[in-house]
Amino acid sequence: MCTLDGCGSHEHLGPPPKATDEQRRLFLKGAVALPLAIVLADPVLAHAQGAMLDKVTITTPEGAKMVAEIAMPATLPAPTIILIHEWWGLNDHIRAVAAEYAKQGYIALAVDLYGEPPATTPDGARALMSGMDPVAATRKLQSSVEFLKNHKDSTGKVGSVGWCFGGGWSLNTALATDVDAAVIYYGNVNKTPEQVATLNAPLMGHFGKLDKSINKEMVEGFEQSLETAGKSLYKFYWYDADHAFANPTGGRYDAEDAQLAWTRTQAFFDHHLG
């Protein structure tokens, strides 16, 4: 069941995308590339792709430290993207997506707002999320933006993207920093006009029409808040899909809509960060 607290279902309504044995063998040898959905749906492949990242330490002005993981593209300097995990925490799924962004030409930083091993059960994820200090998380994200802007191989452009829990925090990052673009995948956008007054970045949002939590009422209220605050640089897309439709490890995965959202996100980042 998916709620405002996150998506707690790992049951498949149908078979996930799957690599053949030969494709898996070649991918693990580095001899072939596979579509991202296939990589994410296979724990072994996701782990292998996520292992490409290196650990970095982000330090806030107050001295708090966060260990994040970074993937570097082949061509530098490059624009940068912060990836914010689902309620599970920083796991191989998010690391693999970061590695994919690096293949697309971005310096990709996968943050870890929990500082704990990722959860594998809804109860565990709920405990991690409820134990997180939102003020401390905001400071870590602010420091992450500064880290990327000042990275020696960065062009100075920074985007943010997150899913579910991370989608809401991608928005929060755009409210608390001067990122150049932010993407929200079915994240909590329940904000007042006063709360969005600090927004300067263009937004893109991906939402499912079947989502009972991040629903039309919430998103339309968010749009009203944006309009009241005089913000117009946003584009929201609706899909005939449910919450977490872009995650091939969950039961609500929708391959066609996930690919469409990915394509739109890439075009959005290319335009604003390129």
C-alpha positions as CSV (number, residue, x, y, z in Angstrom):
1,M,0.0,0.0,0.0
2,C,1.3,3.5,-0.9
3,T,0.5,6.4,1.3
4,L,1.9,9.9,1.9
5,D,4.5,8.1,4.0
6,G,5.8,6.1,1.0
7,C,5.2,3.0,-1.0
8,G,5.3,-0.2,0.9
9,S,4.5,-2.8,-1.7
10,H,7.1,-5.1,-3.3
11,E,4.5,-7.4,-4.9
12,H,4.5,-7.6,-8.6
13,L,1.2,-7.4,-10.5
14,G,3.0,-8.9,-13.4
15,P,6.5,-10.0,-14.3
16,P,9.2,-7.3,-14.1
17,P,11.5,-6.7,-17.1
18,K,14.1,-9.4,-17.1
19,A,17.5,-9.9,-18.7
20,T,18.4,-13.2,-20.4
21,D,21.2,-15.2,-18.8
22,E,23.5,-14.2,-21.7
23,Q,22.6,-10.6,-21.3
24,R,23.3,-10.8,-17.6
25,R,26.7,-12.5,-18.2
26,L,27.8,-9.9,-20.7
27,F,26.6,-7.0,-18.6
28,L,28.5,-8.2,-15.6
29,K,31.6,-8.4,-17.8
30,G,31.1,-4.8,-19.0
31,A,30.6,-6.0,-22.6
32,V,27.0,-4.8,-23.2
33,A,24.7,-2.1,-22.0
34,L,21.1,-2.9,-21.0
35,P,18.0,-0.7,-20.6
36,L,17.8,0.9,-17.2
37,A,14.5,-0.8,-16.2
38,I,16.1,-4.2,-16.8
39,V,19.1,-3.3,-14.6
40,L,16.9,-1.9,-11.8
41,A,14.7,-5.0,-11.8
42,D,17.6,-7.3,-11.3
43,P,19.3,-7.0,-7.8
44,V,22.6,-8.4,-9.1
45,L,22.7,-6.0,-12.1
46,A,21.6,-3.1,-10.0
47,H,24.3,-3.8,-7.4
48,A,26.9,-4.1,-10.2
49,Q,26.0,-0.8,-11.8
50,G,25.7,0.9,-8.4
51,A,29.2,-0.3,-7.5
52,M,30.5,2.2,-10.0
53,L,30.0,5.0,-7.5
54,D,32.5,6.4,-5.1
55,K,31.9,7.7,-1.6
56,V,32.2,11.3,-0.7
57,T,31.6,13.2,2.6
58,I,29.4,16.2,2.6
59,T,29.9,18.5,5.7
60,T,27.4,21.1,6.8
61,P,28.5,24.5,8.2
62,E,27.4,23.1,11.6
63,G,29.8,20.2,11.2
64,A,27.3,17.4,10.6
65,K,28.6,14.9,8.0
66,M,26.7,12.9,5.4
67,V,28.4,10.1,3.3
68,A,27.0,10.4,-0.2
69,E,28.0,8.5,-3.4
70,I,29.0,10.1,-6.7
71,A,29.2,8.9,-10.3
72,M,31.3,10.7,-12.8
73,P,30.7,11.0,-16.5
74,A,33.3,10.3,-19.2
75,T,33.4,14.0,-20.3
76,L,34.3,16.8,-18.0
77,P,33.4,19.5,-16.9
78,A,29.8,18.5,-16.6
79,P,26.5,19.6,-15.1
80,T,25.4,17.9,-11.9
81,I,22.3,16.2,-10.4
82,I,21.4,15.3,-6.9
83,L,19.4,12.1,-6.5
84,I,17.2,11.7,-3.4
85,H,16.2,8.2,-2.4
86,E,12.7,6.7,-1.7
87,W,11.7,6.0,1.8
88,W,13.8,2.9,1.8
89,G,17.0,4.8,2.0
90,L,20.1,4.9,-0.3
91,N,20.1,1.5,-1.9
92,D,21.4,-0.2,-5.1
93,H,18.3,1.0,-7.0
94,I,19.2,4.7,-6.5
95,R,22.9,4.0,-7.0
96,A,22.2,2.4,-10.3
97,V,20.1,5.3,-11.4
98,A,22.9,7.7,-10.5
99,A,25.3,5.6,-12.6
100,E,22.9,5.9,-15.5
101,Y,22.8,9.7,-15.1
102,A,26.6,9.6,-15.3
103,K,26.4,7.7,-18.6
104,Q,24.1,10.5,-19.8
105,G,26.8,13.1,-19.1
106,Y,26.1,14.3,-15.6
107,I,28.0,14.3,-12.3
108,A,25.4,12.4,-10.2
109,L,25.4,12.6,-6.4
110,A,23.2,10.1,-4.6
111,V,22.6,11.5,-1.1
112,D,21.8,9.5,2.0
113,L,19.5,11.5,4.3
114,Y,19.3,8.6,6.8
115,G,22.9,7.7,7.4
116,E,21.7,4.1,8.1
117,P,21.6,0.9,6.1
118,P,18.6,1.0,3.7
119,A,15.3,-0.7,4.8
120,T,14.0,-3.8,3.2
121,T,10.5,-3.8,4.8
122,P,7.8,-1.1,5.0
123,D,8.1,-1.0,8.8
124,G,11.8,-0.5,8.6
125,A,11.4,2.2,6.0
126,R,8.8,3.9,8.1
127,A,11.1,3.9,11.1
128,L,14.0,5.4,9.2
129,M,11.8,8.1,7.7
130,S,10.2,9.0,11.0
131,G,13.6,9.2,12.7
132,M,15.0,11.7,10.2
133,D,15.4,15.3,11.3
134,P,14.0,17.5,8.5
135,V,16.0,20.5,9.5
136,A,19.2,18.5,9.5
137,A,18.2,16.9,6.1
138,T,17.7,20.4,4.6
139,R,21.1,21.5,5.7
140,K,22.7,18.4,4.2
141,L,20.9,19.1,0.9
142,Q,22.0,22.7,1.0
143,S,25.6,21.6,1.6
144,S,25.3,19.0,-1.2
145,V,24.2,21.7,-3.7
146,E,27.2,23.9,-2.7
147,F,29.5,20.8,-3.0
148,L,28.3,20.2,-6.6
149,K,28.4,23.9,-7.6
150,N,32.0,24.1,-6.3
151,H,33.2,20.7,-7.6
152,K,36.3,21.1,-9.7
153,D,34.7,19.2,-12.6
154,S,31.3,20.9,-12.4
155,T,29.9,23.5,-14.8
156,G,28.2,25.0,-11.8
157,K,24.7,23.8,-12.9
158,V,22.8,21.7,-10.4
159,G,19.5,19.8,-10.7
160,S,17.6,17.6,-8.2
161,V,15.4,14.6,-8.7
162,G,13.7,12.3,-6.3
163,W,11.0,9.6,-6.1
164,C,8.1,9.4,-3.5
165,F,9.8,10.5,-0.2
166,G,12.7,11.8,-2.4
167,G,10.3,13.6,-4.7
168,G,9.0,15.7,-1.9
169,W,12.6,16.4,-0.9
170,S,13.6,17.3,-4.4
171,L,11.0,20.0,-4.1
172,N,12.3,21.0,-0.7
173,T,15.7,21.3,-2.1
174,A,14.5,23.7,-4.8
175,L,12.8,25.7,-2.0
176,A,15.9,25.9,0.2
177,T,18.6,26.3,-2.4
178,D,19.4,27.9,-5.8
179,V,19.3,24.7,-7.9
180,D,18.8,25.2,-11.6
181,A,16.0,22.6,-12.1
182,A,14.1,20.1,-10.0
183,V,12.1,17.0,-10.9
184,I,9.4,15.5,-8.6
185,Y,8.3,11.9,-9.1
186,Y,5.0,11.4,-7.2
187,G,6.3,13.3,-4.1
188,N,4.4,15.2,-1.4
189,V,3.8,18.7,-2.8
190,N,1.4,19.9,-0.1
191,K,2.7,23.5,0.1
192,T,1.2,26.9,0.9
193,P,1.9,30.0,-1.2
194,E,4.2,31.3,1.6
195,Q,6.2,28.1,1.5
196,V,6.8,28.3,-2.3
197,A,7.7,31.9,-2.2
198,T,11.4,31.0,-2.2
199,L,11.2,28.9,-5.4
200,N,13.2,30.1,-8.3
201,A,14.0,26.9,-10.1
202,P,11.8,25.4,-12.9
203,L,9.9,22.4,-11.8
204,M,8.8,19.2,-13.6
205,G,6.4,16.8,-11.9
206,H,5.3,13.2,-12.8
207,F,2.1,12.0,-11.1
208,G,-0.2,9.0,-11.5
209,K,-3.9,9.4,-11.9
210,L,-4.5,6.3,-9.9
211,D,-2.4,7.5,-6.9
212,K,-4.7,7.9,-3.9
213,S,-2.2,9.8,-1.8
214,I,-0.3,12.1,-4.2
215,N,-3.6,12.9,-5.9
216,K,-5.2,15.5,-8.1
217,E,-6.5,17.4,-5.1
218,M,-3.0,17.8,-3.6
219,V,-1.3,18.6,-6.9
220,E,-3.9,21.1,-8.0
221,G,-3.6,22.7,-4.6
222,F,0.1,23.0,-5.1
223,E,-0.5,24.6,-8.5
224,Q,-2.8,27.1,-6.9
225,S,-0.1,27.9,-4.3
226,L,2.5,28.4,-7.1
227,E,0.1,30.7,-9.0
228,T,-0.7,32.7,-5.9
229,A,3.0,33.1,-5.3
230,G,3.6,34.3,-8.8
231,K,5.5,31.2,-9.9
232,S,5.0,30.0,-13.5
233,L,8.0,27.9,-14.4
234,Y,6.5,24.4,-13.9
235,K,5.2,21.6,-15.9
236,F,3.3,18.7,-14.4
237,Y,2.5,15.5,-16.3
238,W,-0.2,13.0,-15.4
239,Y,0.0,9.3,-16.3
240,D,-2.6,6.5,-16.3
241,A,-0.6,4.9,-13.6
242,D,-0.4,4.5,-9.8
243,H,2.1,5.6,-7.2
244,A,5.7,4.4,-7.8
245,F,5.0,3.7,-11.5
246,A,8.6,4.3,-12.4
247,N,10.1,1.7,-10.1
248,P,10.4,-1.7,-11.8
249,T,11.0,-3.4,-8.4
250,G,7.5,-2.6,-7.3
251,G,4.0,-3.9,-8.2
252,R,2.8,-0.6,-9.7
253,Y,5.5,-0.4,-12.4
254,D,4.3,0.9,-15.7
255,A,7.0,0.4,-18.4
256,E,5.6,2.7,-21.0
257,D,4.9,5.6,-18.6
258,A,8.2,5.1,-16.8
259,Q,10.1,5.4,-20.1
260,L,8.0,8.5,-21.1
261,A,8.7,10.2,-17.7
262,W,12.4,9.4,-18.1
263,T,12.6,10.8,-21.6
264,R,10.8,14.0,-20.4
265,T,13.1,14.3,-17.4
266,Q,16.2,14.0,-19.6
267,A,15.0,16.7,-22.0
268,F,14.2,18.9,-19.0
269,F,17.6,18.5,-17.5
270,D,19.3,18.9,-20.9
271,H,17.5,22.2,-21.4
272,H,18.1,23.7,-18.0
273,L,21.5,22.2,-17.1
274,G,23.2,21.8,-20.5
